[in-house]
């Protein structure tokens, strides 16, 4: 699903994840929140970067980015996105099964806004998504460190 233009007063959310079940689980949890949203899904890093290669593409309020995707990983996408001047301030949430310190530190250093370990529980995922979508990222970034970067709900 590609979203060309977004409605006003609607959260623009994107998810790049190679696992179809994880995309469906995320979409169902997002739909279970009270937040008005539009969701664009990408099944790999190549499709995501192809979308952002268009300088006229609609930008999301937040991109949820799976870290461990085959072909073009989430970390590669993060580096490429942060190298594009018009995308430097885009909010990016790493969304991964990994809780390895190295992954957390690497993505913090490369400019992600938050690191979320994928919850396996539907209600927890709904709460995480709701929390992330209600965060003011410009304010949040001012005090960012490893402890505030890793979301633990």
Residue pairs with C-beta under 8 A, 6 or more apart in sequence:
1 39
1 40
1 41
2 40
2 51
3 12
3 38
3 39
3 40
3 58
4 58
5 58
6 12
6 38
6 58
7 38
9 36
10 36
10 37
10 38
11 35
11 36
11 37
11 38
11 61
11 62
11 133
12 37
12 38
12 40
12 58
12 59
12 60
12 61
12 62
13 30
13 37
13 38
13 39
13 40
13 60
13 61
13 62
13 64
13 133
14 39
14 40
14 41
14 42
14 48
14 60
14 62
14 63
14 64
15 23
15 26
15 27
15 39
15 40
15 41
15 42
15 63
15 64
15 66
15 95
16 41
16 42
16 43
16 44
16 45
16 47
16 48
16 63
16 64
16 65
16 66
16 69
16 74
16 77
17 23
17 26
17 41
17 42
17 43
17 64
17 66
17 69
17 95
18 43
18 44
18 66
18 69
18 70
19 66
20 43
22 66
22 118
23 41
23 43
25 122
25 125
26 64
26 95
26 125
26 129
27 39
27 41
28 122
29 122
29 125
29 126
29 129
30 37
30 39
30 126
30 129
32 122
32 126
33 126
33 129
33 130
33 133
34 130
35 130
35 133
35 134
37 133
40 51
40 60
42 48
42 51
44 69
44 70
44 71
44 72
45 69
45 71
45 72
45 73
45 74
45 76
45 77
46 71
46 72
48 63
48 65
48 72
48 77
49 72
49 77
49 80
49 81
51 57
52 81
52 84
52 87
55 86
59 86
59 87
59 90
60 90
60 91
61 91
61 133
62 90
62 91
62 92
62 93
62 113
62 132
62 133
62 137
63 81
63 90
63 91
63 92
63 93
64 93
64 95
64 116
64 132
65 74
65 77
65 78
65 92
65 93
65 94
65 95
65 112
66 74
66 95
66 96
67 73
67 74
67 75
67 94
67 95
67 96
67 98
67 103
67 107
68 74
68 96
68 97
68 98
69 77
74 94
74 96
74 107
75 106
75 107
75 110
78 92
78 94
78 107
78 110
78 111
78 112
79 110
81 87
81 90
81 92
82 88
82 110
82 111
88 111
91 113
91 137
92 111
92 112
92 113
93 112
93 113
93 114
93 115
93 116
93 132
94 103
94 107
94 112
94 114
94 115
94 116
95 116
95 118
96 103
96 115
96 116
96 117
96 118
97 117
97 118
98 117
99 117
99 150
103 115
104 115
104 146
104 149
104 150
105 146
107 115
108 115
108 144
108 146
108 149
112 149
113 137
113 140
113 141
113 144
114 132
114 135
114 140
114 149
114 150
114 151
115 149
115 150
115 151
116 128
116 132
116 151
117 150
117 151
117 152
118 125
119 125
119 128
119 153
124 153
127 153
128 151
128 153
131 151
131 153
132 151
140 148
